[in-house]
Amino acid sequence: MPLLRRKQETDEKLCGAMSDVELLKENLSGLELAQEEANSLLDMVHSNNDRLEHDVAFLKAVLNDTVADIHHHPSITTSLRFGVFLNPLQCLNLMDLSYSKYLKEIPDLSKATSLEELYLSDCKSLLELTSSIGNATKLTVFKLNGCLLLKELPSSMGCTNINEFPNFSDSIVERDRDRGGSSMG
């Protein structure tokens, strides 16, 4: 009987070893898949890096050409010399910040003296308008529809030139009526 017992033990060990081999094969298969995915991602990173380097080289070339054109174009260098481009806000005619859902206040417009149209529709977080908006003396279109948190207009705002007045929230209209002003709706 000892021989039969040994055979049984050997068969059990062999069965256990076969299970271990199957488990190792599964683990190896998983590792091979992971290695393939890593290689694929690495190839993608290299490809993106190559494209990025190409784009940067292209933008540098465009910038160098633009700088060269500026230096060789007499009207541009004269304008730069006299500071025409030092304040781009002076040339701003239209500003559209509509649907900027995180905008709480508009930027300083003290130098935007040519601004004719200002669109702030549906800026749901807009709390206030800067008093510098009064410097936009050419402002003729001013849209504030859907600015639900905006409660009042700055006193510096002269509204005599406004052709298309905004649709304000009720709180602004009521506040204006309480002051004896006309309806702004």
Sine and cosine of phi, psi and omega as CSV:
sin_phi,cos_phi,sin_psi,cos_psi,sin_omega,cos_omega
0.00,0.00,-0.44,0.90,-0.01,-1.00
-0.88,0.48,-0.50,0.86,0.00,-1.00
-0.93,0.37,-0.65,0.76,0.02,-1.00
-0.91,0.41,-0.65,0.76,0.01,-1.00
-0.90,0.44,-0.67,0.74,0.02,-1.00
-0.89,0.46,-0.67,0.75,0.02,-1.00
-0.89,0.47,-0.66,0.75,0.02,-1.00
-0.89,0.45,-0.70,0.71,0.02,-1.00
-0.89,0.46,-0.66,0.75,0.02,-1.00
-0.91,0.42,-0.67,0.74,0.04,-1.00
-0.88,0.47,-0.66,0.75,0.02,-1.00
-0.90,0.43,-0.68,0.73,0.03,-1.00
-0.90,0.43,-0.66,0.75,0.01,-1.00
-0.90,0.43,-0.65,0.76,0.04,-1.00
-0.90,0.44,-0.69,0.73,0.04,-1.00
-0.90,0.44,-0.65,0.76,0.02,-1.00
-0.91,0.41,-0.64,0.77,0.03,-1.00
-0.90,0.44,-0.63,0.77,0.05,-1.00
-0.89,0.45,-0.67,0.74,0.03,-1.00
-0.89,0.46,-0.65,0.76,0.02,-1.00
-0.90,0.44,-0.68,0.73,0.02,-1.00
-0.88,0.47,-0.68,0.74,0.03,-1.00
-0.89,0.45,-0.67,0.74,0.05,-1.00
-0.90,0.45,-0.64,0.77,0.04,-1.00
-0.88,0.47,-0.68,0.73,0.03,-1.00
-0.89,0.46,-0.70,0.71,0.02,-1.00
-0.89,0.46,-0.65,0.76,0.01,-1.00
-0.90,0.43,-0.65,0.76,0.04,-1.00
-0.88,0.48,-0.68,0.73,0.04,-1.00
-0.89,0.45,-0.65,0.76,0.02,-1.00
-0.91,0.40,-0.62,0.78,0.03,-1.00
-0.90,0.43,-0.65,0.76,0.06,-1.00
-0.90,0.44,-0.68,0.74,0.02,-1.00
-0.89,0.46,-0.65,0.76,0.02,-1.00
-0.90,0.43,-0.65,0.76,0.04,-1.00
-0.89,0.45,-0.68,0.73,0.03,-1.00
-0.90,0.44,-0.67,0.74,0.02,-1.00
-0.89,0.46,-0.68,0.74,0.03,-1.00
-0.90,0.44,-0.65,0.76,0.02,-1.00
-0.89,0.46,-0.71,0.71,0.03,-1.00
-0.90,0.44,-0.63,0.77,0.02,-1.00
-0.89,0.45,-0.67,0.74,0.05,-1.00
-0.88,0.47,-0.65,0.76,0.01,-1.00
-0.90,0.44,-0.68,0.73,0.02,-1.00
-0.89,0.46,-0.70,0.71,0.02,-1.00
-0.89,0.46,-0.65,0.76,0.01,-1.00
-0.90,0.44,-0.72,0.69,0.03,-1.00
-0.90,0.44,-0.63,0.78,0.02,-1.00
-0.90,0.44,-0.68,0.73,0.03,-1.00
-0.88,0.48,-0.70,0.72,0.03,-1.00
-0.89,0.45,-0.67,0.74,0.01,-1.00
-0.89,0.46,-0.70,0.71,0.04,-1.00
-0.88,0.48,-0.64,0.77,0.03,-1.00
-0.90,0.45,-0.71,0.70,0.00,-1.00
-0.89,0.45,-0.67,0.75,0.01,-1.00
-0.90,0.44,-0.69,0.72,0.03,-1.00
-0.88,0.48,-0.66,0.75,0.03,-1.00
-0.89,0.45,-0.72,0.69,-0.02,-1.00
-0.90,0.43,-0.60,0.80,0.07,-1.00
-0.89,0.46,-0.68,0.74,0.02,-1.00
-0.89,0.45,-0.69,0.72,0.03,-1.00
-0.89,0.46,-0.69,0.72,0.02,-1.00
-0.88,0.47,-0.71,0.70,0.02,-1.00
-0.88,0.48,-0.67,0.74,0.04,-1.00
-0.90,0.44,-0.65,0.76,0.00,-1.00
-0.90,0.43,-0.71,0.71,0.03,-1.00
-0.88,0.48,-0.68,0.73,0.03,-1.00
-0.89,0.46,-0.68,0.73,0.03,-1.00
-0.89,0.46,-0.66,0.75,0.01,-1.00
-0.88,0.47,-0.69,0.72,-0.04,-1.00
-0.94,0.33,-0.39,0.92,-0.03,-1.00
-0.99,-0.15,-0.08,1.00,-0.02,-1.00
-0.98,-0.20,0.93,-0.36,-0.13,-0.99
-0.88,0.48,-0.61,0.79,-0.06,-1.00
-0.94,0.35,-0.56,0.83,0.02,-1.00
-0.94,0.34,-0.70,0.71,0.00,-1.00
-0.91,0.41,-0.58,0.82,0.06,-1.00
-0.91,0.41,-0.69,0.72,0.02,-1.00
-0.88,0.48,-0.67,0.74,0.02,-1.00
-0.90,0.43,-0.65,0.76,-0.02,-1.00
-0.89,0.46,-0.59,0.81,-0.02,-1.00
-1.00,-0.04,0.09,1.00,0.13,-0.99
0.98,0.20,0.36,0.93,-0.01,-1.00
-0.88,0.47,-0.59,0.81,-0.05,-1.00
-1.00,-0.09,0.13,0.99,-0.03,-1.00
-0.94,0.33,-0.46,0.89,0.03,-1.00
-0.80,-0.60,1.00,-0.01,-0.04,-1.00
-0.90,0.43,-0.37,0.93,0.00,-1.00
-0.91,0.41,-0.44,0.90,0.02,-1.00
-0.91,0.42,-0.42,0.91,-0.02,-1.00
-1.00,-0.08,-0.05,1.00,-0.08,-1.00
-0.96,0.27,0.85,-0.52,0.02,-1.00
-0.97,-0.23,-0.52,0.85,-0.09,-1.00
-0.69,-0.73,0.70,-0.71,0.09,-1.00
-0.75,-0.66,0.85,-0.53,0.01,-1.00
-0.86,-0.51,0.97,-0.25,0.04,-1.00
-0.93,-0.36,0.30,0.96,-0.02,-1.00
-0.81,0.59,0.55,-0.84,0.05,-1.00
0.90,0.43,0.35,0.94,0.10,-0.99
-0.99,0.11,1.00,-0.01,-0.20,-0.98
-0.94,0.35,-0.26,0.96,0.02,-1.00
-0.97,-0.26,0.05,1.00,-0.02,-1.00
-0.95,0.32,0.88,-0.48,-0.01,-1.00
-0.98,-0.18,-0.49,0.87,0.07,-1.00
-0.51,-0.86,0.45,-0.89,-0.01,-1.00
-0.99,0.11,0.36,-0.93,0.00,-1.00
-0.93,0.37,0.22,-0.98,0.03,-1.00
-0.90,0.44,0.87,-0.50,-0.03,-1.00
-0.94,-0.33,0.37,0.93,-0.07,-1.00
-0.88,0.47,-0.41,0.91,0.00,-1.00
-0.96,-0.28,0.10,1.00,0.00,-1.00
-1.00,0.01,0.88,0.48,-0.10,-0.99
-0.96,0.27,-0.25,0.97,0.02,-1.00
-0.99,-0.16,0.06,1.00,-0.06,-1.00
-0.90,0.45,0.84,-0.54,-0.02,-1.00
-0.94,-0.33,-0.51,0.86,-0.05,-1.00
-0.74,-0.67,0.76,-0.65,0.03,-1.00
-0.75,-0.66,0.88,-0.47,-0.03,-1.00
-0.92,-0.40,0.89,-0.46,0.01,-1.00
-0.79,-0.61,0.38,0.93,-0.07,-1.00
-0.85,0.53,0.66,-0.75,0.08,-1.00
0.85,0.53,0.53,0.85,0.17,-0.99
-1.00,0.07,1.00,0.09,-0.20,-0.98
-0.92,0.39,-0.29,0.96,0.01,-1.00
-0.98,-0.19,-0.02,1.00,-0.06,-1.00
-0.90,0.44,0.87,-0.49,-0.06,-1.00
-0.99,-0.16,-0.57,0.82,-0.07,-1.00
-0.44,-0.90,0.37,-0.93,0.12,-0.99
-0.96,-0.28,0.71,-0.71,0.00,-1.00
-0.92,0.39,0.54,-0.84,-0.01,-1.00
-0.92,0.40,-0.30,0.95,0.01,-1.00
-0.92,0.40,-0.18,0.98,0.04,-1.00
-0.89,0.45,-0.38,0.93,0.04,-1.00
-0.90,0.44,-0.35,0.94,0.03,-1.00
-0.97,0.25,-0.25,0.97,0.02,-1.00
-0.99,0.13,0.96,0.28,-0.13,-0.99
-0.95,0.30,-0.27,0.96,0.01,-1.00
-0.99,-0.10,0.11,0.99,-0.05,-1.00
-0.89,0.45,0.87,-0.49,0.00,-1.00
-0.86,-0.50,-0.40,0.92,0.04,-1.00
-0.84,-0.54,0.82,-0.57,-0.09,-1.00
-0.61,-0.79,0.96,-0.29,-0.09,-1.00
-0.93,-0.37,0.80,-0.59,0.01,-1.00
-0.77,-0.64,0.34,0.94,-0.04,-1.00
-0.82,0.57,0.72,-0.69,0.10,-0.99
0.98,0.19,0.20,0.98,0.07,-1.00
-1.00,0.06,0.99,0.16,-0.21,-0.98
-0.94,0.34,-0.44,0.90,-0.04,-1.00
-1.00,-0.02,-0.16,0.99,-0.01,-1.00
-0.96,0.28,0.85,-0.52,-0.11,-0.99
-0.96,-0.29,-0.42,0.91,-0.01,-1.00
-0.42,-0.91,0.32,-0.95,0.04,-1.00
-0.99,-0.15,0.52,-0.85,0.05,-1.00
-0.91,0.41,0.56,-0.83,-0.03,-1.00
-0.92,0.39,-0.37,0.93,-0.01,-1.00
-0.96,0.29,-0.10,1.00,-0.09,-1.00
-1.00,0.09,0.93,-0.36,0.09,-1.00
-1.00,0.08,0.87,-0.50,-0.14,-0.99
-0.98,-0.20,0.27,0.96,-0.07,-1.00
-0.95,0.31,-0.43,0.90,-0.05,-1.00
-1.00,-0.06,-0.03,1.00,-0.11,-0.99
-0.96,0.29,0.86,-0.51,0.04,-1.00
-1.00,0.04,-0.70,0.71,-0.01,-1.00
-0.91,-0.41,0.98,-0.18,-0.07,-1.00
-0.99,0.11,0.52,-0.85,-0.07,-1.00
-0.94,0.35,0.36,-0.93,0.10,-0.99
-1.00,-0.05,0.99,-0.15,-0.09,-1.00
-0.99,0.12,0.29,-0.96,0.11,-0.99
-0.94,0.33,0.35,-0.94,-0.06,-1.00
-0.85,0.53,-0.54,0.84,-0.06,-1.00
-0.90,0.44,-0.58,0.81,0.03,-1.00
-0.95,0.32,-0.68,0.73,-0.01,-1.00
-0.88,0.48,-0.73,0.68,-0.01,-1.00
-0.89,0.45,-0.67,0.74,-0.01,-1.00
-0.89,0.46,-0.64,0.77,0.00,-1.00
-0.92,0.38,-0.65,0.76,0.02,-1.00
-0.90,0.43,-0.61,0.79,0.02,-1.00
-0.89,0.46,-0.50,0.87,-0.01,-1.00
-1.00,0.10,-0.04,1.00,0.01,-1.00
1.00,-0.01,0.21,0.98,-0.01,-1.00
-1.00,0.04,-0.01,-1.00,0.01,-1.00
-1.00,0.02,0.27,-0.96,0.00,-1.00
-0.94,0.35,0.64,-0.77,-0.03,-1.00
-0.95,-0.31,0.04,1.00,-0.09,-1.00
-0.95,0.31,0.00,0.00,0.00,0.00
